[in-house]
Amino acid sequence: MVTQLWWIVQSTLFACSPQFLYGWRNWLLRQFGARIGKDVLVRPSVRITYPWKVSIGDRSWIGDYAELYSLGEIEIGSDAVVSQYAYLCTGSHDHRSVAFDIYAKPIRVEDEAWVASGVLVHPGVTIGRGSVVAARSVVMRDTEPYKIYAGSPAVIRGDRTLREAQA
């Protein structure tokens, strides 16, 4: 019953809200059990299967048309970005099962990480602190902190080096 109620709310009150109503969408998510930090930006076109299995840290962004397929837990840290059309997929079907049984494994996007546009993150993956996954990549294994990944499957392409903040 709660699942169907969420899907109705998501399709109406959430999806039809104006862009700038981030606080409204965060409130709706919290009403359905999501743990949402301060100053979080979730766009109205984001799709979240089960918000009670999602946590998003302070100052993080979830871009347009991103999908949080939360059959399992999804934890997004602080100052992290999940860009438009990214797909975080915590569940799949067991190809060894005659009935293709469903399984779920958690996904973690650690603090300061960036999952760019159109990235697919497989079940059970951790996106390491500060790592960047380039657009349209497929992440099948955990990423190392402060590395840049690209490709299908995603592999290390370099180091992420941070510059001093502009005054």
DSSP file (Angstrom, degrees, kcal/mol; ACC not computed):
  #  RESIDUE AA STRUCTURE BP1 BP2  ACC     N-H-->O    O-->H-N    N-H-->O    O-->H-N    TCO  KAPPA ALPHA  PHI   PSI    X-CA   Y-CA   Z-CA
    1    1 A M     >        0   0    0      0, 0.0     4,-2.3     0, 0.0     5,-0.2   0.000 360.0 360.0 360.0 -44.9    0.0    0.0    0.0
    2    2 A V  H  >  +     0   0    0      1,-0.2     4,-2.7     2,-0.2     5,-0.2   0.885 360.0  54.9 -63.9 -38.0    2.8    2.5    0.9
    3    3 A T  H  > S+     0   0    0      2,-0.2     4,-2.3     1,-0.2    -1,-0.2   0.940 109.5  45.4 -61.4 -47.5    4.6    1.6   -2.3
    4    4 A Q  H  > S+     0   0    0      2,-0.2     4,-2.0     1,-0.2    -1,-0.2   0.895 112.0  52.4 -64.4 -39.2    1.6    2.5   -4.4
    5    5 A L  H  X S+     0   0    0     -4,-2.3     4,-2.7     1,-0.2    -2,-0.2   0.928 109.4  49.7 -61.0 -44.9    1.0    5.7   -2.5
    6    6 A W  H  X S+     0   0    0     -4,-2.7     4,-3.5     1,-0.2     5,-0.2   0.926 108.6  52.3 -59.6 -44.3    4.6    6.7   -3.1
    7    7 A W  H  X S+     0   0    0     -4,-2.3     4,-1.7     1,-0.2    -1,-0.2   0.868 111.3  47.1 -63.3 -35.1    4.3    6.0   -6.8
    8    8 A I  H  X S+     0   0    0     -4,-2.0     4,-1.1     2,-0.2     5,-0.3   0.937 114.8  45.9 -68.2 -46.6    1.2    8.2   -7.0
    9    9 A V  H ><>S+     0   0    0     -4,-2.7     5,-2.4     1,-0.2     3,-0.5   0.917 112.7  51.1 -61.7 -43.7    2.8   11.0   -5.0
   10   10 A Q  I 3<>S+     0   0    0     -4,-3.5     5,-1.8     1,-0.2    -1,-0.2   0.885 111.0  48.3 -61.6 -39.3    6.0   10.7   -7.1
   11   11 A S  I 3<5S+     0   0    0     -4,-1.7    -1,-0.2    -5,-0.2    -2,-0.2   0.669 129.2  17.4 -76.2 -16.9    4.0   11.0  -10.3
   12   12 A T  I <X5S+     0   0    0     -4,-1.1     4,-2.4    -3,-0.5     5,-0.2   0.678 129.8  27.8-118.2 -81.2    2.0   14.0   -9.2
   13   13 A L  I  45S+     0   0    0     -5,-0.3    -3,-0.2     1,-0.2     4,-0.1   0.832 130.1  38.0 -60.7 -36.4    3.1   16.1   -6.2
   14   14 A F  I >4<S+     0   0    0     -5,-2.4     3,-1.2     2,-0.1    -1,-0.2   0.963 121.1  40.3 -78.6 -57.8    6.8   15.4   -6.7
   15   15 A A  T 34<S+     0   0    0     -5,-1.8    -2,-0.2    -6,-0.4    -4,-0.1   0.782 116.0  50.1 -68.4 -28.7    7.1   15.3  -10.5
   16   16 A C  T 3< S+     0   0    0     -4,-2.4    -1,-0.3    -6,-0.1    -2,-0.1   0.437  84.8 111.7 -91.4   1.0    4.9   18.3  -11.1
   17   17 A S  S <  S-     0   0    0     -3,-1.2    -3,-0.0    -5,-0.2    -4,-0.0  -0.486  77.9-100.5 -75.9 145.5    6.6   20.6   -8.6
   18   18 A P    >   -     0   0    0      0, 0.0     3,-2.0     0, 0.0    -1,-0.1  -0.243  34.7-107.1 -61.9 153.4    8.5   23.6  -10.0
   19   19 A Q  T 3  S+     0   0    0      1,-0.3    23,-0.1     2,-0.1     3,-0.1   0.862 115.5  56.5 -47.1 -46.1   12.3   23.2  -10.3
   20   20 A F  T 3  S+     0   0    0      1,-0.2     2,-1.3     2,-0.1     3,-0.4   0.535  80.5  91.2 -73.5  -5.7   13.0   25.6   -7.4
   21   21 A L    <>  +     0   0    0     -3,-2.0     4,-2.0     1,-0.2    -1,-0.2  -0.279  41.1 139.0 -87.2  52.7   10.9   23.6   -4.8
   22   22 A Y  H  > S+     0   0    0     -2,-1.3     4,-2.7     1,-0.2    -1,-0.2   0.894  70.3  55.2 -60.6 -41.4   13.8   21.5   -3.6
   23   23 A G  H  > S+     0   0    0     -3,-0.4     4,-2.3     1,-0.2    -1,-0.2   0.882 106.3  51.6 -60.8 -38.9   12.6   21.8    0.0
   24   24 A W  H  > S+     0   0    0      2,-0.2     4,-2.6     1,-0.2    -1,-0.2   0.937 111.8  45.3 -62.0 -48.7    9.1   20.5   -1.0
   25   25 A R  H  X S+     0   0    0     -4,-2.0     4,-2.6     1,-0.2    -2,-0.2   0.903 112.6  51.3 -65.6 -39.3   10.6   17.4   -2.7
   26   26 A N  H  X S+     0   0    0     -4,-2.7     4,-2.5     2,-0.2    -1,-0.2   0.909 110.0  50.4 -61.8 -40.8   13.0   16.8    0.2
   27   27 A W  H  X S+     0   0    0     -4,-2.3     4,-2.1     2,-0.2    -2,-0.2   0.934 110.2  49.3 -61.8 -46.7   10.0   17.0    2.6
   28   28 A L  H  X S+     0   0    0     -4,-2.6     4,-1.0     1,-0.2    -2,-0.2   0.931 111.3  49.6 -58.0 -46.0    8.0   14.5    0.5
   29   29 A L  H ><>S+     0   0    0     -4,-2.6     5,-2.3     1,-0.2     3,-0.8   0.916 109.8  51.2 -59.9 -43.4   11.0   12.1    0.4
   30   30 A R  H ><5S+     0   0    0     -4,-2.5     3,-1.9     1,-0.2    -1,-0.2   0.868 102.6  60.2 -62.6 -35.6   11.4   12.4    4.2
   31   31 A Q  H 3<5S+     0   0    0     -4,-2.1    -1,-0.2     1,-0.3    -2,-0.2   0.772 106.6  48.2 -63.3 -24.4    7.7   11.6    4.6
   32   32 A F  T <<5S-     0   0    0     -4,-1.0    -1,-0.3    -3,-0.8    20,-0.2   0.121 131.0 -92.4-103.9  19.8    8.3    8.3    2.9
   33   33 A G  T < 5S+     0   0    0     -3,-1.9    -3,-0.2     1,-0.3    -2,-0.1   0.427  74.7 144.4  94.3  -0.7   11.4    7.5    5.0
   34   34 A A      < -     0   0    0     -5,-2.3     2,-0.8    -6,-0.2    -1,-0.3  -0.441  47.7-133.1 -69.4 146.3   14.3    8.9    3.0
   35   35 A R  E     -a   55   0A   0     19,-2.2    21,-3.0    16,-0.3     2,-0.5  -0.902  32.2-179.4-101.6 108.3   17.1   10.3    5.0
   36   36 A I  E     -a   56   0A   0     -2,-0.8    21,-0.2    19,-0.2    22,-0.1  -0.935  13.0-147.7-118.3 126.8   17.9   13.7    3.3
   37   37 A G    >   -     0   0    0     19,-2.5     3,-0.6    -2,-0.5     2,-0.2   0.055  38.8 -63.7 -78.0-168.2   20.6   16.1    4.5
   38   38 A K  T 3  S+     0   0    0      1,-0.2    21,-3.2    21,-0.0    22,-0.3  -0.528 112.3   7.4 -81.3 145.7   20.7   19.9    4.4
   39   39 A D  T 3  S+     0   0    0     19,-0.2     2,-0.3    -2,-0.2    -1,-0.2   0.814  83.4 164.3  57.4  36.7   20.7   21.8    1.1
   40   40 A V    <   -     0   0    0     -3,-0.6     2,-0.6    19,-0.2    21,-0.2  -0.680  26.8-150.3 -85.5 138.0   20.1   18.7   -1.0
   41   41 A L  E     +e   61   0B   0     19,-2.5    21,-3.0    -2,-0.3     2,-0.5  -0.932  19.5 172.4-113.9 110.6   18.9   19.4   -4.6
   42   42 A V  E     -e   62   0B   0     -2,-0.6    21,-0.2    19,-0.2   -17,-0.1  -0.978  27.7-134.5-117.2 119.6   16.7   16.7   -6.1
   43   43 A R    >   -     0   0    0     19,-2.0     3,-1.5    -2,-0.5   -24,-0.1  -0.346  19.2-117.0 -72.6 154.1   15.2   17.6   -9.5
   44   44 A P  T 3  S+     0   0    0      0, 0.0   -27,-0.1     0, 0.0    -1,-0.1   0.713 111.2  59.6 -67.6 -19.6   11.5   16.9  -10.1
   45   45 A S  T 3  S+     0   0    0      2,-0.1   -30,-0.1   -29,-0.1     2,-0.1   0.472  78.1 116.5 -87.9  -1.2   12.2   14.4  -12.9
   46   46 A V    <   -     0   0    0     -3,-1.5     2,-0.5    16,-0.2    21,-0.2  -0.393  55.7-147.6 -64.6 142.6   14.2   12.1  -10.6
   47   47 A R  E     -k   67   0C   0     19,-2.5    21,-3.2    -2,-0.1     2,-0.4  -0.968  16.3-178.9-116.5 128.9   12.7    8.6  -10.1
   48   48 A I  E     -k   68   0C   0     -2,-0.5    21,-0.2    19,-0.2   -38,-0.1  -0.987  14.0-160.3-128.9 120.3   13.2    6.8   -6.8
   49   49 A T  S    S+     0   0    0     19,-2.0    -1,-0.2    -2,-0.4    20,-0.1   0.969  84.8   6.1 -67.0 -55.5   11.7    3.3   -6.4
   50   50 A Y    >   -     0   0    0     18,-0.4     3,-2.1    22,-0.1    -1,-0.3  -0.860  63.4-169.8-132.2  97.1   11.6    3.0   -2.6
   51   51 A P  G >  S+     0   0    0      0, 0.0     3,-2.1     0, 0.0   -16,-0.3   0.781  82.8  70.7 -61.2 -26.5   12.6    6.3   -0.8
   52   52 A W  G 3  S+     0   0    0      1,-0.3   -19,-0.1   -20,-0.2    21,-0.0   0.577  97.4  52.9 -67.0  -7.2   12.8    4.5    2.6
   53   53 A K  G <  S+     0   0    0     -3,-2.1    21,-2.7    19,-0.1     2,-0.4   0.175  97.5  87.1-107.9  15.9   15.9    2.8    1.3
   54   54 A V  E <   - b   0  74A   0     -3,-2.1   -19,-2.2    19,-0.2     2,-0.4  -0.939  47.0-179.7-123.1 136.4   17.7    6.0    0.3
   55   55 A S  E     -ab  35  75A   0     19,-2.3    21,-3.1    -2,-0.4     2,-0.4  -1.000   5.0-171.6-131.3 139.5   19.9    8.4    2.2
   56   56 A I  E     -ab  36  76A   0    -21,-3.0   -19,-2.5    -2,-0.4    21,-0.2  -0.995  16.9-136.8-132.3 125.3   21.5   11.6    0.7
   57   57 A G    >   -     0   0    0     19,-2.3     3,-1.2    20,-0.8   -20,-0.2  -0.152  41.5 -59.8 -78.7 173.4   24.0   13.7    2.5
   58   58 A D  T 3  S+     0   0    0      1,-0.2    21,-2.7    20,-0.1    22,-0.2  -0.149 114.7   4.0 -55.1 139.9   24.3   17.4    2.9
   59   59 A R  T 3  S+     0   0    0    -21,-3.2    -1,-0.2    19,-0.2     2,-0.2   0.676  91.4 142.8  61.5  23.6   24.7   19.6   -0.2
   60   60 A S    <   -     0   0    0     -3,-1.2   -19,-2.5   -22,-0.3     2,-0.4  -0.603  37.8-144.7 -93.1 158.1   24.4   16.7   -2.7
   61   61 A W  E     -ef  41  81B   0     19,-2.2    21,-2.3    -2,-0.2     2,-0.5  -0.952  10.6-163.9-125.1 139.9   22.6   17.0   -6.1
   62   62 A I  E     -ef  42  82B   0    -21,-3.0   -19,-2.0    -2,-0.4    21,-0.2  -0.982  28.5-140.2-122.0 116.8   20.5   14.4   -8.0
   63   63 A G    >   -     0   0    0     19,-3.5     3,-1.9    -2,-0.5    22,-0.2  -0.116  31.7 -63.6 -80.8 169.8   20.1   15.5  -11.6
   64   64 A D  T 3  S+     0   0    0      1,-0.3    21,-1.8    20,-0.1    22,-0.2  -0.180 116.6   2.3 -53.0 134.7   17.2   15.4  -14.0
   65   65 A Y  T 3  S+     0   0    0     19,-0.2    -1,-0.3     1,-0.2   -19,-0.1   0.584  87.2 152.2  63.8  13.8   15.9   12.0  -15.0
   66   66 A A    <   -     0   0    0     -3,-1.9   -19,-2.5    19,-0.2     2,-0.5  -0.470  34.9-144.9 -66.8 147.9   18.4   10.2  -12.7
   67   67 A E  E     -kl  47  87C   0     19,-2.8    21,-2.7   -21,-0.2     2,-0.8  -0.975  15.1-167.3-122.6 122.3   17.0    6.9  -11.5
   68   68 A L  E     -kl  48  88C   0    -21,-3.2   -19,-2.0    -2,-0.5     2,-1.7  -0.837   9.0-167.3-106.2  91.5   17.6    5.5   -8.0
   69   69 A Y  E     - l   0  89C   0     19,-2.1    21,-2.1    -2,-0.8     2,-1.3  -0.603  12.3-176.5 -82.3  85.9   16.4    1.9   -8.4
   70   70 A S        +     0   0    0     -2,-1.7    -1,-0.1     1,-0.2     4,-0.1  -0.383  37.2 132.5 -95.9  56.9   16.4    1.2   -4.7
   71   71 A L  S    S+     0   0    0     -2,-1.3    -1,-0.2    34,-0.1     2,-0.2   0.869  88.3  28.9 -64.6 -35.2   15.5   -2.4   -4.3
   72   72 A G  S    S-     0   0    0     -3,-0.5    18,-0.2    33,-0.3   -22,-0.1  -0.604 116.4 -65.7-110.1 177.8   18.5   -2.4   -2.0
   73   73 A E        -     0   0    0     -2,-0.2    34,-2.3    17,-0.1     2,-0.4  -0.363  41.9-162.1 -67.1 141.2   19.9    0.5    0.1
   74   74 A I  E     -bc  54 107A   0    -21,-2.7   -19,-2.3    32,-0.2     2,-0.5  -0.992   6.6-173.4-123.8 122.0   21.4    3.5   -1.7
   75   75 A E  E     -bc  55 108A   0     32,-2.5    34,-3.1    -2,-0.4     2,-0.5  -0.969   2.3-174.4-118.6 118.5   23.6    5.8    0.3
   76   76 A I  E     -bc  56 109A   0    -21,-3.1   -19,-2.3    -2,-0.5    34,-0.2  -0.960  18.2-143.2-113.2 124.4   24.8    9.0   -1.3
   77   77 A G    >   -     0   0    0     32,-3.6   -20,-0.8    -2,-0.5     3,-0.6   0.152  32.2 -66.9 -74.7-167.0   27.3   11.0    0.8
   78   78 A S  T 3  S+     0   0    0      1,-0.2    34,-2.2   -22,-0.1    35,-0.2  -0.533 112.8  13.5 -84.2 150.3   27.8   14.7    1.3
   79   79 A D  T 3  S+     0   0    0    -21,-2.7     2,-0.3    32,-0.2    -1,-0.2   0.803  96.0 137.3  57.0  32.8   28.9   17.1   -1.5
   80   80 A A    <   -     0   0    0     -3,-0.6   -19,-2.2   -22,-0.2     2,-0.4  -0.723  42.2-148.1-107.7 158.0   28.2   14.4   -4.1
   81   81 A V  E     -fg  61 114B   0     32,-2.3    34,-3.0    -2,-0.3     2,-0.5  -0.994  13.2-173.1-129.9 131.4   26.6   14.6   -7.5
   82   82 A V  E     -fg  62 115B   0    -21,-2.3   -19,-3.5    -2,-0.4    34,-0.2  -0.960  32.8-146.8-116.2 106.8   24.5   12.0   -9.4
   83   83 A S    >   -     0   0    0     32,-3.3     3,-1.7    -2,-0.5    35,-0.2  -0.037  29.6 -59.3 -77.3 174.9   24.0   13.7  -12.8
   84   84 A Q  T 3  S+     0   0    0      1,-0.3    34,-1.9    33,-0.1   -19,-0.2  -0.152 118.3   8.0 -55.8 141.3   21.2   13.6  -15.2
   85   85 A Y  T 3  S+     0   0    0    -21,-1.8    -1,-0.3     1,-0.2   -19,-0.2   0.510  87.6 147.4  64.4   8.4   20.1   10.2  -16.6
   86   86 A A    <   -     0   0    0     -3,-1.7   -19,-2.8   -22,-0.2     2,-0.5  -0.426  36.1-150.4 -67.4 150.4   22.4    8.3  -14.2
   87   87 A Y  E     -lm  67 120C   0     32,-3.2    34,-2.7   -21,-0.2     2,-0.8  -0.938  11.4-169.1-130.4 108.6   21.0    4.9  -13.2
   88   88 A L  E     -lm  68 121C   0    -21,-2.7   -19,-2.1    -2,-0.5     2,-0.7  -0.871  14.9-169.8 -97.7 108.7   21.9    3.5   -9.8
   89   89 A C  E     +l   69   0C   0     32,-2.4   -19,-0.1    -2,-0.8   -21,-0.1  -0.859  19.4 171.1-110.8 103.8   20.7   -0.1  -10.0
   90   90 A T        +     0   0    0    -21,-2.1    15,-3.1    -2,-0.7     2,-0.3   0.584  64.1  49.6 -86.5  -9.5   20.7   -2.0   -6.7
   91   91 A G  E     +O  104   0D   0    -22,-0.3     2,-0.3    13,-0.2    13,-0.2  -0.909  52.1 150.8-134.6 157.7   18.8   -5.0   -8.0
   92   92 A S  E     -O  103   0D   0     11,-1.9    11,-2.4    -2,-0.3     2,-0.4  -0.857  43.9 -80.9-157.8-166.9   18.7   -7.5  -10.8
   93   93 A H  E     -O  102   0D   0     -2,-0.3     2,-0.9     9,-0.2     9,-0.2  -0.900  36.5-117.9-113.4 141.5   17.8  -11.1  -11.6
   94   94 A D    >   -     0   0    0      7,-3.4     3,-1.6    -2,-0.4     7,-0.3  -0.676  20.4-161.7 -78.5 108.5   19.8  -14.2  -10.8
   95   95 A H  T 3  S+     0   0    0     -2,-0.9    -1,-0.2     1,-0.3     5,-0.1   0.647  88.0  62.3 -67.8 -14.0   20.6  -15.7  -14.3
   96   96 A R  T 3  S+     0   0    0      5,-0.1     2,-0.4     3,-0.0    -1,-0.3   0.593  88.2  87.7 -85.2 -10.8   21.4  -19.0  -12.6
   97   97 A S  S X  S-     0   0    0     -3,-1.6     3,-1.4     4,-0.1    -4,-0.0  -0.730  74.0-142.0 -91.9 134.8   17.9  -19.3  -11.2
   98   98 A V  T 3  S+     0   0    0     -2,-0.4    -1,-0.1     1,-0.3    -3,-0.0   0.860 108.7  43.8 -58.8 -35.6   15.2  -21.0  -13.4
   99   99 A A  T 3  S-     0   0    0     -3,-0.0    -1,-0.3     3,-0.0     3,-0.1   0.371 111.0-122.9 -91.2   4.3   12.7  -18.4  -12.1
  100  100 A F    <   -     0   0    0     -3,-1.4    -5,-0.1    -6,-0.3    -2,-0.1   0.937  36.5-151.2  51.3  50.9   15.2  -15.5  -12.5
  101  101 A D        -     0   0    0     -7,-0.3    -7,-3.4    -8,-0.2     2,-0.3  -0.149  10.7-116.0 -53.0 145.0   14.9  -14.7   -8.8
  102  102 A I  E     -O   93   0D   0     -9,-0.2     2,-0.3    -3,-0.1    -9,-0.2  -0.634  34.0-177.0 -84.2 140.7   15.4  -11.0   -7.9
  103  103 A Y  E     -O   92   0D   0    -11,-2.4   -11,-1.9    -2,-0.3     2,-0.4  -0.930   9.6-153.1-131.5 161.2   18.3  -10.0   -5.7
  104  104 A A  E     +O   91   0D   0     -2,-0.3   -13,-0.2   -13,-0.2   -14,-0.1  -0.997  10.6 179.9-137.1 141.2   19.4   -6.7   -4.3
  105  105 A K        -     0   0    0    -15,-3.1    19,-0.7    -2,-0.4   -33,-0.3  -0.991  33.8-106.0-136.4 143.2   22.8   -5.3   -3.2
  106  106 A P        -     0   0    0      0, 0.0    18,-0.6     0, 0.0     2,-0.4  -0.231  23.6-149.5 -70.0 157.0   23.5   -1.8   -1.8
  107  107 A I  E     -c   74   0A   0    -34,-2.3   -32,-2.5    17,-0.2     2,-0.4  -0.987   9.3-165.6-123.2 137.1   25.2    1.0   -3.7
  108  108 A R  E     -cd  75 126A   0     17,-2.0    19,-3.4    -2,-0.4     2,-0.6  -0.988  10.9-170.4-123.3 132.6   27.3    3.7   -2.0
  109  109 A V  E     -cd  76 127A   0    -34,-3.1   -32,-3.6    -2,-0.4    19,-0.2  -0.963  28.5-145.6-115.4 107.9   28.3    7.0   -3.5
  110  110 A E    >   -     0   0    0     17,-2.8     3,-1.6    -2,-0.6    20,-0.3  -0.154  32.6 -62.7 -76.2 169.3   30.8    8.4   -1.0
  111  111 A D  T 3  S+     0   0    0      1,-0.2    19,-2.1    18,-0.1   -32,-0.2  -0.097 117.9   9.6 -48.9 141.8   31.4   12.1   -0.1
  112  112 A E  T 3  S+     0   0    0    -34,-2.2    -1,-0.2     1,-0.2     2,-0.2   0.556  93.7 137.0  66.8  12.0   32.7   14.4   -2.9
  113  113 A A    <   -     0   0    0     -3,-1.6   -32,-2.3   -35,-0.2     2,-0.4  -0.541  41.6-150.1 -88.1 157.0   32.1   11.8   -5.7
  114  114 A W  E     -gh  81 132B   0     17,-2.4    19,-2.7   -34,-0.2     2,-0.7  -0.973   9.5-168.7-131.6 117.2   30.6   12.6   -9.1
  115  115 A V  E     -gh  82 133B   0    -34,-3.0   -32,-3.3    -2,-0.4   -29,-0.1  -0.919  30.3-147.2-100.7 105.9   28.6   10.1  -11.1
  116  116 A A    >   -     0   0    0     17,-2.2     3,-1.5    -2,-0.7    20,-0.1   0.054  33.6 -49.0 -75.8-178.1   28.3   11.9  -14.4
  117  117 A S  T 3  S+     0   0    0      1,-0.3    19,-2.4    18,-0.1    20,-0.2  -0.187 119.0   0.4 -57.4 130.5   25.5   11.9  -17.0
  118  118 A G  T 3  S+     0   0    0    -34,-1.9    -1,-0.3     1,-0.2     2,-0.2   0.605  85.8 155.4  72.9  13.1   24.1    8.6  -18.2
  119  119 A V    <   -     0   0    0     -3,-1.5   -32,-3.2   -35,-0.2     2,-0.5  -0.514  33.5-147.1 -75.1 139.7   26.4    6.4  -15.9
  120  120 A L  E     -mn  87 138C   0     17,-2.3    19,-3.1   -34,-0.2     2,-0.5  -0.947  10.5-164.6-105.6 122.2   25.1    2.9  -15.0
  121  121 A V  E     -mn  88 139C   0    -34,-2.7   -32,-2.4    -2,-0.5    19,-0.2  -0.943  15.3-138.6-109.0 122.3   26.2    1.8  -11.5
  122  122 A H    >   -     0   0    0     17,-2.7     3,-1.3    -2,-0.5   -32,-0.1  -0.274  34.0 -78.1 -75.7 161.4   25.7   -2.0  -10.9
  123  123 A P  T 3  S+     0   0    0      0, 0.0   -33,-0.2     0, 0.0    -1,-0.2  -0.284 114.0  21.0 -58.2 141.2   24.4   -3.6   -7.7
  124  124 A G  T 3  S+     0   0    0    -19,-0.7     2,-0.3   -18,-0.6   -17,-0.2   0.495  90.2 137.1  83.8   4.8   26.9   -3.8   -4.8
  125  125 A V    <   -     0   0    0     -3,-1.3   -17,-2.0   -20,-0.2     2,-0.5  -0.617  40.3-155.0 -91.4 143.3   29.2   -1.0   -6.1
  126  126 A T  E     -d  108   0A   0     -2,-0.3    17,-2.4   -19,-0.2     2,-0.8  -0.980   9.0-148.2-112.5 124.8   30.8    1.7   -4.0
  127  127 A I  E     -d  109   0A   0    -19,-3.4   -17,-2.8    -2,-0.5     3,-0.1  -0.847  34.1-123.8 -89.1 111.8   31.9    4.9   -5.8
  128  128 A G    >   -     0   0    0     -2,-0.8     3,-2.3    15,-0.2    18,-0.2  -0.061  34.3 -74.4 -63.7 156.5   34.9    5.9   -3.7
  129  129 A R  T 3  S-     0   0    0      1,-0.3    17,-2.1    16,-0.1   -17,-0.2  -0.203 114.4  -2.7 -50.4 127.1   35.3    9.3   -2.0
  130  130 A G  T 3  S+     0   0    0    -19,-2.1    -1,-0.3   -20,-0.3   -17,-0.1   0.485  95.8 140.3  71.3   2.6   36.1   12.1   -4.5
  131  131 A S    <   -     0   0    0     -3,-2.3   -17,-2.4    15,-0.2     2,-0.4  -0.443  41.0-145.2 -79.8 157.2   36.1    9.8   -7.5
  132  132 A V  E     -hi 114 148B   0     15,-2.3    17,-3.1   -19,-0.2     2,-0.6  -0.977   5.4-160.0-123.0 131.4   34.6   10.9  -10.8
  133  133 A V  E     -hi 115 149B   0    -19,-2.7   -17,-2.2    -2,-0.4    17,-0.2  -0.962  25.3-128.6-113.2 118.3   32.9    8.5  -13.2
  134  134 A A    >   -     0   0    0     15,-3.2     3,-1.5    -2,-0.6    17,-0.1  -0.157  39.4 -72.0 -67.5 158.0   32.8   10.0  -16.8
  135  135 A A  T 3  S+     0   0    0      1,-0.2    16,-0.3   -16,-0.1   -17,-0.2  -0.100 114.0   9.7 -52.2 141.5   29.6   10.2  -18.8
  136  136 A R  T 3  S+     0   0    0    -19,-2.4    -1,-0.2     1,-0.2   -18,-0.1   0.584  91.8 143.4  65.1  15.3   28.0    7.0  -20.2
  137  137 A S    <   -     0   0    0     -3,-1.5   -17,-2.3   -20,-0.2     2,-0.5  -0.403  46.2-136.8 -79.0 161.4   30.4    4.8  -18.2
  138  138 A V  E     -n  120   0C   0     13,-2.3    16,-3.0   -19,-0.2     2,-0.7  -0.979  13.9-156.9-121.1 116.5   29.3    1.4  -16.7
  139  139 A V  E     +n  121   0C   0    -19,-3.1   -17,-2.7    -2,-0.5   -14,-0.1  -0.839  26.7 157.5-101.4 113.4   30.6    0.8  -13.2
  140  140 A M        +     0   0    0     -2,-0.7     2,-0.3    14,-0.2    -1,-0.2   0.534  64.7  38.1-109.6 -12.1   30.8   -2.9  -12.3
  141  141 A R  S    S-     0   0    0     13,-0.1   -16,-0.1   -16,-0.1    -1,-0.1  -0.922  97.0 -79.3-136.5 160.4   33.3   -2.7   -9.5
  142  142 A D        -     0   0    0     -2,-0.3     2,-0.3   -18,-0.1   -15,-0.2  -0.214  45.6-132.4 -56.2 147.7   34.2   -0.4   -6.6
  143  143 A T        -     0   0    0    -17,-2.4   -15,-0.2    -4,-0.1   -14,-0.1  -0.767  16.3-117.0-103.0 153.1   36.1    2.8   -7.5
  144  144 A E    >   -     0   0    0     -2,-0.3     3,-1.0   -16,-0.1   -16,-0.1  -0.556  42.0 -87.6 -84.9 151.4   39.2    4.0   -5.7
  145  145 A P  T 3  S+     0   0    0      0, 0.0   -15,-0.2     0, 0.0   -16,-0.1  -0.283 105.1   3.7 -59.5 141.3   39.1    7.4   -3.9
  146  146 A Y  T 3  S+     0   0    0    -17,-2.1    14,-2.7     1,-0.2     2,-0.3   0.787  98.0 126.6  54.3  37.3   40.1   10.5   -6.0
  147  147 A K  E <   - J   0 159B   0     -3,-1.0   -15,-2.3    12,-0.3     2,-0.5  -0.861  57.0-128.7-115.4 156.4   40.4    8.6   -9.3
  148  148 A I  E     -iJ 132 158B   0     10,-3.0     9,-3.8    -2,-0.3    10,-1.1  -0.918  27.0-168.6-106.2 130.0   38.8    9.4  -12.6
  149  149 A Y  E     +iJ 133 156B   0    -17,-3.1   -15,-3.2    -2,-0.5     2,-0.3  -0.879  11.7 163.9-118.8 148.4   37.0    6.5  -14.3
  150  150 A A  E   > + J   0 155B   0      5,-1.9     5,-2.2    -2,-0.3     2,-0.1  -0.981  31.1  44.1-156.3 155.4   35.6    6.1  -17.8
  151  151 A G  E   5S- J   0 154B   0     -2,-0.3   -13,-2.3   -16,-0.3     3,-0.3  -0.402  83.1 -49.6 109.2 179.9   34.4    3.4  -20.2
  152  152 A S  T   5S+     0   0    0      1,-0.5     2,-0.1   -15,-0.2   -13,-0.1  -0.855 139.2  22.4-137.1  97.4   32.4    0.3  -20.3
  153  153 A P  T   5S-     0   0    0      0, 0.0    -1,-0.5     0, 0.0   -14,-0.2   0.510 115.3-119.5 -76.0 155.8   33.4   -1.3  -18.1
  154  154 A A  E   5 +J  151   0B   0    -16,-3.0     2,-0.3    -3,-0.3    -3,-0.2  -0.405  37.8 177.7 -66.5 133.7   34.8    1.8  -16.3
  155  155 A V  E   < -J  150   0B   0     -5,-2.2    -5,-1.9    -2,-0.1     2,-0.2  -0.904  39.9 -80.1-131.6 161.7   38.6    1.8  -15.7
  156  156 A I  E     +J  149   0B   0     -2,-0.3    -7,-0.3    -7,-0.2     3,-0.1  -0.420  42.0 171.7 -65.1 131.0   40.9    4.3  -14.1
  157  157 A R  E     -     0   0B   0     -9,-3.8     2,-0.3     1,-0.4    -8,-0.2   0.489  60.8 -45.8-113.8 -12.2   41.9    7.1  -16.6
  158  158 A G  E     -J  148   0B   0    -10,-1.1   -10,-3.0     2,-0.0    -1,-0.4  -0.981  66.0 -64.7 168.1-175.7   43.7    9.3  -14.1
  159  159 A D  E     -J  147   0B   0     -2,-0.3     2,-0.7   -12,-0.3   -12,-0.3  -0.759  36.2-130.7 -99.6 145.9   43.9   11.0  -10.8
  160  160 A R        -     0   0    0    -14,-2.7     2,-0.5    -2,-0.3    -2,-0.0  -0.877  27.6-171.6 -94.8 115.5   41.5   13.7   -9.6
  161  161 A T        -     0   0    0     -2,-0.7     2,-0.3     0, 0.0   -14,-0.0  -0.923  11.7-143.1-109.7 133.8   43.5   16.5   -8.2
  162  162 A L        -     0   0    0     -2,-0.5     2,-0.2     3,-0.0     3,-0.1  -0.729   8.4-147.3 -97.3 142.2   41.7   19.3   -6.4
  163  163 A R        -     0   0    0     -2,-0.3     3,-0.1     1,-0.1    -1,-0.0  -0.664  35.4 -83.7-101.3 163.4   42.8   23.0   -6.6
  164  164 A E        -     0   0    0     -2,-0.2    -1,-0.1     1,-0.1     2,-0.1  -0.308  54.8 -96.1 -61.9 146.9   42.4   25.6   -3.9
  165  165 A A        -     0   0    0      1,-0.1     2,-0.2    -3,-0.1    -1,-0.1  -0.390  41.3-110.4 -64.2 140.7   39.0   27.2   -3.6
  166  166 A Q              0   0    0      1,-0.1    -1,-0.1    -3,-0.1    -3,-0.0  -0.531 360.0 360.0 -72.7 137.5   38.8   30.6   -5.4
  167  167 A A              0   0    0     -2,-0.2    -1,-0.1    -3,-0.1    -2,-0.1   0.464 360.0 360.0 -79.5 360.0   38.5   33.6   -3.0
